[in-house]
Amino acid sequence: MKILIVDDSKAMRMIVSRTLRQAGYGDHESKEANDGVEALGIAREWQPDLIISDWNMPNMNGIEFLQALKGEGFSTPFGFVTTEGSAQMRQTAEEAGAKFLITKPFTADTFKTQLGPILSA
């Protein structure tokens, strides 16, 4: 399985990768992107099986990235790992087609709970 991790913070991309390994998903191939613009190019070329994205990023934020993917016909499971998790954000994410919204800080157990059904499908 191919996982695309999108966050403007290199440190956070590393934390997400480490948490994926701790949650038992270390055998999956992953790529990283700094923002939605870069991630959209990678998604077009690489065709990931799962996308984990931050919400707040420069150039193209996470929700714009998700909308761009949907506009191009992508049905790749997509979810957010972000610092904010208000009811409004959760509703916006769900309406845009996100499968999950995990708030920071998170644990390997959080990843197992949210990603397990997607990665085992």
BELBEL-V966217 format. One record per pair of residues at least 12 apart in sequence whose C-alpha atoms are under 8 Angstrom apart, sorted by the first residue. I is the first residue (numbers start at 0). GAP is how many residues later the second one is. Records with the same first field share a line. If there is no record, write none. Layout:
BEGIN
I=GAP / GAP
END
This chain:
BEGIN
0=27 / 28 / 47 / 48 / 49
1=26 / 27 / 28 / 29 / 45 / 46 / 47 / 48
2=25 / 26 / 27 / 28 / 45 / 46 / 47 / 48 / 49
3=26 / 27 / 28 / 29 / 35 / 39 / 44 / 46 / 47 / 48
4=12 / 25 / 26 / 27 / 28 / 46 / 47 / 48
5=26 / 27 / 28 / 29 / 30 / 33 / 45 / 46 / 47 / 48
6=25 / 26 / 27 / 28 / 46 / 47 / 50
7=25 / 26 / 27 / 46 / 49 / 50
8=25
9=24
12=19
18=88 / 89 / 92
19=88 / 91
21=86
22=85 / 86 / 88 / 89
23=88
33=23
34=22 / 23 / 24 / 25 / 26 / 27
35=21 / 23 / 24 / 25 / 26 / 28 / 29
36=22 / 23 / 28
38=26
39=25 / 28 / 29
47=28
48=27 / 28
49=26 / 27 / 28
50=25 / 26 / 27 / 28
51=26 / 27 / 28 / 29
52=25 / 26 / 27 / 28 / 29
53=26 / 27 / 28
54=25 / 26 / 27
55=26
61=18
62=30 / 33
65=12 / 30 / 31 / 32
66=29
76=21 / 22 / 41
77=19 / 20 / 21 / 22
78=19 / 20 / 21 / 22 / 23
79=18 / 20 / 21 / 22
80=20 / 21 / 22 / 23
81=19 / 20 / 21 / 22
82=20 / 21 / 22
83=19 / 20
84=16 / 17 / 18
99=14
101=12
END
